[in-house]
Amino acid sequence: MKKIRLNDLSEVVRSFFAQASGEGGVMIEDDAGCARYGVVPYREASVEEKRQADEALRRLREHTGQAMRDQGVTEEDIDRALQEDD
């Protein structure tokens, strides 16, 4: 993936992306109507959103760990089962 600084783009391109970002992104099609490129604006999560996600993951880990203990299943059992499927 190539990274480009926004300031390195021409004013016309920056203006286009500014308009498109309000619509959720840009998909560029070829003459046949097939999608060729896509540009999606990056939105970083807020501190509160990150905290909530961390808390949700903590609860999920807790719940999963308890369910595994209740069933007498270990991580090694799961690893072994996954390797058998390969």
C-alpha positions as CSV (number, residue, x, y, z in Angstrom):
1,M,0.0,0.0,0.0
2,K,1.3,3.4,-0.9
3,K,0.8,6.3,1.6
4,I,0.4,9.8,0.3
5,R,0.2,12.9,2.4
6,L,-3.0,14.9,1.9
7,N,-0.9,18.1,1.4
8,D,1.0,16.4,-1.5
9,L,-2.2,16.1,-3.5
10,S,-3.4,18.9,-5.8
11,E,-6.1,21.2,-4.6
12,V,-8.5,19.7,-7.1
13,V,-8.0,16.2,-5.7
14,R,-8.2,17.4,-2.1
15,S,-11.4,19.2,-2.9
16,F,-12.9,16.1,-4.5
17,F,-12.0,13.9,-1.5
18,A,-13.4,16.4,0.9
19,Q,-16.8,16.3,-0.9
20,A,-16.7,12.5,-1.2
21,S,-15.8,11.9,2.4
22,G,-19.2,13.2,3.5
23,E,-20.8,10.5,1.4
24,G,-18.8,7.6,3.0
25,G,-16.1,7.2,0.3
26,V,-15.5,6.9,-3.4
27,M,-15.6,4.0,-5.7
28,I,-14.0,4.4,-9.1
29,E,-15.4,2.3,-12.0
30,D,-14.0,1.5,-15.4
31,D,-15.9,2.0,-18.6
32,A,-17.6,-1.4,-18.2
33,G,-18.9,-0.4,-14.7
34,C,-16.6,-2.7,-12.8
35,A,-15.2,-1.4,-9.6
36,R,-11.5,-0.7,-9.9
37,Y,-10.5,1.5,-6.9
38,G,-12.0,2.5,-3.7
39,V,-11.2,5.3,-1.2
40,V,-12.7,5.2,2.2
41,P,-12.1,8.0,4.7
42,Y,-10.3,7.0,7.9
43,R,-12.0,7.9,11.1
44,E,-10.2,7.2,14.3
45,A,-12.2,6.1,17.3
46,S,-12.6,8.5,20.2
47,V,-11.1,7.7,23.6
48,E,-14.6,6.7,24.9
49,E,-15.2,4.4,21.9
50,K,-11.8,2.8,22.5
51,R,-12.6,2.3,26.2
52,Q,-16.0,0.8,25.4
53,A,-14.4,-1.6,22.9
54,D,-11.8,-2.6,25.5
55,E,-14.5,-3.3,28.0
56,A,-16.6,-5.3,25.5
57,L,-13.5,-7.4,24.7
58,R,-12.8,-8.0,28.4
59,R,-16.4,-9.2,29.0
60,L,-16.2,-11.5,26.0
61,R,-12.9,-13.0,27.2
62,E,-14.4,-13.5,30.6
63,H,-17.6,-15.1,29.2
64,T,-15.6,-17.3,26.8
65,G,-13.2,-18.4,29.5
66,Q,-16.0,-19.3,31.9
67,A,-17.8,-21.3,29.1
68,M,-14.6,-23.2,28.3
69,R,-14.1,-24.0,32.1
70,D,-17.7,-25.2,32.4
71,Q,-17.2,-27.5,29.4
72,G,-13.7,-28.7,30.5
73,V,-12.2,-27.4,27.3
74,T,-8.7,-25.9,27.2
75,E,-7.0,-23.7,24.6
76,E,-4.8,-26.7,23.7
77,D,-7.9,-28.7,22.9
78,I,-9.1,-25.9,20.6
79,D,-5.6,-25.6,18.9
80,R,-5.5,-29.4,18.4
81,A,-9.0,-29.4,16.9
82,L,-8.2,-26.6,14.5
83,Q,-5.0,-28.3,13.4
84,E,-6.9,-31.5,12.7
85,D,-9.2,-29.6,10.3
86,D,-6.2,-28.5,8.2
